[in-house]
């Protein structure tokens, strides 16, 4: 199936590992130009090599902290300079948390708000003008099943991802008049480096069997009884950013192996 992504410019935040890297490689196989961001320059360079091998015509990396307005401005300026703007924006940068409401300090709440919500808003505000000039575009926000079905140990993540879903709906309503489609995805369990990190934290005082924790978590919560690979969910991300999903506007999609317990 031709997804019509050849020569499109796709900006993927958090693009050096996990879902972001898998999606970037998916765009590359479709012949898109790719810009990825992350904080770690070494991981970005390793990711750039992988993406180029997958078929991207041009790959750009931007090392920055998207939890700051300055970091977002750096990305927007780099994309304008290198590509003359963007056709696709995947707001994927984010990380899990581990706290209680009673123990988490204000600055931790603020950091996750900046990373999960404000970064997405600022990037949209920075890149939408170029999407308008280019005749339209797509914004896809990677939220989480935790936006609707929270996990007990990460209230900050749950709250900020729920806010990202609502932001997506408001973006969709505002931007569609300019031919810019916005949707959100709520993945379930995806075996990313961030999940491995969280599993190791949660099992550190219980023998350190993080793989067993991952396996048990999937069996207890997802009818499919396993975690997804990043590549499995990336295919759906890429499809939603293509012309094949042209009537998809303002929706939130659960890609969760049946984990959501409501309809």
N, C-alpha and C positions, 0 to 999 in steps of 0.2 A: 504494500500500500504506500503510495507516494503521499507523504504528509505535507508537502509544499513548504518545506523549511529551508531549502537550499538558498544560501546567501543571506538568510536572515541573521540578525545580530541578537544573540541570546546572552543576557547577563544573569549569572547565577551566583548568589551570595552563599558563603559557606561551601565553596565549590571544590575544596581540596581533598575532602574525604566523604565517605558515606553516601547518603542520598544525593547530595549536591554533585559529587564527582560522577556518580552513575548517570545522573541526568545530563551533565555536561557531555559525557561520552555518547549518550543517546542523541543529543543534538548534533554532535560531530559526525556520527554515522549518517545523518540526514543531510550533511553538507552545509551546516550552519557555521557562522563565525561565533566564537565563544569568548566571553570575558568572565573570569572567575575571581572571586575575592575570598580572602581569609586573612587571619592575623599572622600566620607563620609563613615566611617567605620560602623556606626550604621545602615545606610540604606543597606550596603552590607550584614551585618549579617541577617537583616530581609529578604533580597532577597535570601540569602543562604538557609534559612529555607523553603521558598516557592519552590525553585528549587529542593531541596532534596525531598520534598513531591511529586513533579511532577514525580519523578522517576529516577533522575540522580544517577549514581552509586557513583561517587565522585564529590564533589563540592569544589572548592577552590576560595577564595576571595583575591584580592590584592588591598589595599587602596593606591592610588598614584595619582599624577597629570600628566596626559599624555601630557600636553602641555610643558613638559620638557623632555630633553633627559634622565635625571636621572630616571624619572618616568617610561619611556618606558623600560629602562634597568632593573628596578626592576621587571616588569612584565615578561620579557623574562627569567630572571634568575629563577623566581619562577616557571614558566611553565616547564622549563628544569628540575628543581630540583624535582618537584612533579610528572610530567608525562613523562619526557624524551622527551619533544617537543610537537608540536601541529599538528593536521590534518586540522583544520578549524580556520580561523581568521575572525571575524566580526568586522570591524572598524566602530563602532557605536557612540563612544563618541563625543559629540558636543552639541551646544546650539545655540539658536537664538540670534539675535542682534537687536538693536534699535537705529538708529543714522542717520545722514545725512553725505554725503561725506565731506561737508564743516566743520562740527563740530567734526567729529571723530578724535581723536589724533592718532598719529603713533603707540603708544603702544597697542591700541585696535586692529588695523589692524594686528599687529605682533602677538598678543595673539591668534586671531582666525586662523591665518595662521599656527601657531604651533599646535593648537588643531585639526583642520580639515584636514590639509595636512601633516605636518611634522610627527605627531603622527602615521598616517597611513603608511607613508613611513618608519619610523623607526621601527615600529612593524613588517612590512613585512621583512625588512632587517634582523631583529633579529630572526624571526621565520621561514623564508624560509629554512635556512640550515637544521633544524630538519624535515621540510616537505619533503625535498629531501631524507633524511635518511629513512623516513618512507614510501617512494615510491610515494609521491605526496601529494596534498592537495587542499584546496579551500580558496580563500580570497574573501570576499564580503565587499564592501565599501558602507555604507549607506550615500548617498548624499541627494538630495532634488529636488523636482520639481523646486525649486528656482534656481537651476543650469542652467535651460533652460528658465524658465518663472519667472523672478524676482518679488519679492514683494517690494513695494516702500520704506518701512521703514527700510530695513535691507541690505544695499548695501554690507557690509562686509561679511555677511552670503552668499549672492548670489555669490559673487566673489570666496570665498574660496570653496564653494561647487562645483562650476563649475570647479575649479582647481582639486578637488578630482575626478571628473568624468574623466578628462583627465589623471590624474595619474593612474586611474584604467585601462584605455586603454593601457597605456605604460607598466604597470605591467603585464597585460595579454599577451602582445606580448613577453615580456622578460621571463616570468616564465613558459609558457606552455610547453616549451621544457623539463622541469623537471616534467611534469605531474601535475602542479599546475594551476588550473583554477581561473581566476579573473573576476569578474563582478561587476557592480554597480547597486544600486537601487535608484530611485528618487521617494520617497513617496510624496503624496499630503498631504491633511490635516489629521493628525492623532492626536487624543485627548490624548496627553501626558501631564505630569506635566509642561513641558517646554512651551507648547502652552498655558496652563492655566495661567502661569506666564506672558507670553507676552500679553495675552488678558487683564489681570488685569492692566498691565502697560499702555496699550493703552486706557483704559477706566477710568483710575484713576481720570481724570479731567472732566469726562463726565457722572458722576453718578455711575460709578463702575459696570455697568451691563455687566460683562464679558461674561456670558452665552449667553445673547442676541447678543453680538458681534460675538461670535463663531457661533451661529446659522445663523446670517445674512451673515457672511463671506462664509459659506458653500453654502448657497442658491444662493449667487451672483456669485460664482466662480466654483462650481463643479456640473455638471449635476445630480449627485447622491444626491445632496442637503443635505449632512451631512458629519461629520467627520468620519473617520474610527476608530475602536478600535485598540489598539496595537496588539491584538491577530489576527485580520483579516489580517494585513500585515505580522505578524510573520510567518504564515503558508507558505507564499511565500518565505520568507527569508530561512527558513529551507529547503524547497524543492530545492532551487538553490544551497544549500550546499551539497546536496545529490548526490548519484550516478545516480539518476533518471534524473539529469540535466547534464549528462556527456559531451554533445556536446555544452554546453553553455559556450562560451569563449569570453571575451572582449565586452560584451554587456551591455547596460544600460536599465533597465526596469522601466517604469513608472507604479506605483501602486497608482492611483490618483483619482479614481472615475470619470474619464472623464475630469479632470480639464485642462489638457494640451490642448491648443487651436490650435496647429499645428499638422501635421502628421509626 
